[in-house]
Amino acid sequence: MPIADANPVYPANLTVTVGANQLVAIGGDSSSAVQRNASSTVQSNQVLQVGKDLQVTVGKNVVLRAGDSISIVCGAASLTLKKDGSIVIKGKDITLDASGKLNAKASGDTTIKGGKILNN
């Protein structure tokens, strides 16, 4: 018999243990409100698929940590950070726009290649 509405209230803690797999199918919207901290641990892989838009809002700092690399990809443009410290930016046109100073520093050679290098 299907349950039309269920509104259980647990005055203390609730623990659910599933011995094998769990599937939750929701026909409408889903929301969660946590008054303090929330955490999730996945021992293997995790995939998040969003059909349209994803927005993340954080009050202070965001830290993404990866063992080997982090890549942000949008069409033909990409930004990749590797564990050896190298950073690769790829794109059709790349613009650096600073409202203040723009400093570039390298311990080794600095190479700029292009059809025509314009300086001022």
C-alpha positions in Angstrom: 0.0 0.0 0.0 1.6 3.3 -1.1 2.0 6.0 1.6 0.6 9.4 0.5 2.5 11.5 3.0 5.0 10.6 5.7 6.3 13.0 8.2 8.3 11.1 10.9 10.0 13.1 13.6 13.0 11.7 15.4 13.7 13.6 18.6 17.3 12.3 18.8 19.5 10.3 16.3 18.6 8.2 13.3 20.9 5.6 11.9 20.1 3.6 8.7 22.3 0.7 7.7 22.0 -0.9 4.3 23.8 -4.2 3.8 24.1 -4.0 0.0 22.7 -1.3 -2.4 20.4 1.6 -1.9 18.4 3.4 -4.6 16.3 6.4 -3.9 14.0 7.6 -6.7 12.2 10.9 -6.2 9.4 12.0 -8.6 9.7 15.7 -7.7 12.1 18.0 -5.8 14.5 17.1 -3.0 16.0 19.4 -0.4 18.0 19.0 2.7 18.7 21.5 5.6 21.5 20.8 8.1 21.8 23.0 11.1 25.5 22.3 11.7 28.0 20.2 9.7 27.5 17.7 6.9 29.9 15.1 5.4 30.0 12.4 2.9 32.6 9.6 2.4 32.8 7.5 -0.7 35.4 4.7 -0.7 35.7 4.4 -4.5 34.2 6.7 -7.2 31.5 9.3 -7.1 29.7 10.9 -10.1 27.5 13.9 -10.1 25.3 14.5 -13.1 23.2 17.7 -13.5 20.9 18.1 -16.5 21.2 21.9 -16.7 22.9 24.3 -14.2 25.0 23.8 -11.1 25.6 26.6 -8.7 27.8 26.4 -5.6 27.8 29.3 -3.1 30.3 29.3 -0.2 30.5 31.9 2.6 34.3 31.9 2.8 36.8 29.5 1.2 36.7 26.6 -1.3 39.5 24.1 -1.3 39.6 21.4 -4.0 42.4 18.8 -3.4 43.4 16.1 -5.9 46.1 13.5 -5.8 47.2 13.9 -9.4 45.4 16.7 -11.3 42.4 19.0 -11.4 40.9 20.0 -14.8 38.1 22.5 -15.7 36.9 21.9 -19.2 34.4 23.9 -21.3 34.3 23.0 -25.0 37.8 23.7 -26.4 38.9 25.7 -23.3 40.6 24.0 -20.3 42.6 24.7 -17.2 44.6 21.8 -15.7 46.6 21.8 -12.5 49.0 18.9 -12.0 50.7 17.6 -8.9 54.1 18.4 -10.2 53.2 22.1 -10.0 52.6 22.6 -13.7 49.5 24.6 -14.9 48.2 24.3 -18.4 45.7 26.8 -19.8 44.3 26.1 -23.3 41.9 28.1 -25.3 41.2 29.9 -28.6 41.8 33.4 -27.1 43.3 33.9 -23.6 43.0 37.3 -21.9 44.8 38.4 -18.8 43.1 41.5 -17.5 44.4 43.1 -14.3 42.9 46.3 -12.7 46.3 46.7 -10.9 49.7 45.3 -11.6 50.4 42.1 -13.6 53.6 40.4 -12.6 55.3 37.4 -14.3 58.3 35.7 -12.7 60.1 32.6 -13.7 63.3 30.9 -12.3 64.1 29.7 -15.8 63.6 31.1 -19.3 60.4 33.0 -20.3 59.3 32.2 -23.8 56.5 34.1 -25.7 55.7 32.8 -29.2 53.2 34.3 -31.5 52.6 35.7 -35.0 53.5 39.2 -34.0 54.4 40.2 -30.4 53.0 43.6 -29.6 54.5 45.6 -26.7 52.4 48.7 -25.8 
